[in-house]
Amino acid sequence: MLNLRVNYPSIPREMDVFLEYCSNINPSLASKLLHVPYQSLDAAGEAVVFNWLRATPEHSDLISLPSGNNALYCVLSFFRSITEHIAIEPTTFPGFKMGAASMNYQFHIIATDEEGMLPEALAEHLKTGKSKLIYLQPTIHNPTCSVMSLERRQAIAEVVRAYEDVYILEDDAYRFLHPDPPPSFLTIFPERTMHVHSMSKPFNPMLRAAYLAAPKGLLKGIENLVQLTSSGTSQLFTDFSIYLMKGELLKGIIRDKQQAAQALQEKIRRIFNGLTYKTFPSSYHIWLKADPAIAEQWKDKNIDIPPGAGFSVTDHTDHIRVALGMSWDQEELLPGLQAIADSLK
């Protein structure tokens, strides 16, 4: 089966990096790595994470979690007693949509353009006083691949600043694929931003380590939700993630992934020439205009594409997401993509 569901890649040397790290663990400290840590991050570890995120501890608390999905779920659980409304874009990450729907949140769709959410549309909605939570994927959006400019981010920040107790939940999962991304909301508007950073995408899905930066004092007690929903973090993975963020290894791996995506995108451009789709030059997915029913049809031909409706807040769309992360280096990828493109032309 050609897997076109996963939109973040793995490269072979990730395992070499992990094995080398493990081989250098002090034997006298090894046993503690098999237990859930009492305290995930010390001051030195926090400093490394803040530096990686280009943020400071002046405005933000830092919470360790095992995954970005866990961070999103815990924030949703925490905010459910505060609000039942979320401002959201018309298409979005299915995991977030499912988590919010399971808690009976009401979605308020905010109009978008090629950069994402429109500040004036958000301002009009916030006048209603309903939503206290705004979910954004500002850098290589999943699934549309849109990227908000710095000017758009600043405009949205100014809109939110005008309303008390309204917060941005920034899911920046694909920021690592952008060679020169605009500053994050965490950087430009930390006093109202909850920022989720997972290590599973820039490094590898086996690395169960993620970080949630949130305004000082906002999420008091959320550690209890982390324990309840995941039993906490792994000391081994936390330590390894800090090791990666301190040195140059992860930066090199990220560059390799960007370059592989750029080379692949050139081939995609030729294959899908004449079709309507959205992507980004170093993204591992495209948002392709097509009958969503095509996903089920191609499963019978051993090509697995997620249904496009899963990305739509209204469950209706005229697009499908074709993701290349799991299969970017497989011989069958390009023939499979060519077959899909030929069927649409």
Helices and strands as residue ranges (DSSP letters): E 2-3, H 13-23, H 27-30, G 31-34, H 43-53, E 60-65, H 68-79, E 85-88, H 94-102, E 106-109, E 112-113, E 116-117, H 119-126, E 133-136, H 150-161, E 167-171, G 175-177, H 185-188, G 190-192, E 193-198, E 210-215, H 222-230, H 235-246, H 249-271, E 277-278, E 285-289, H 294-299, E 303-304, G 308-311, E 319-323, H 333-344
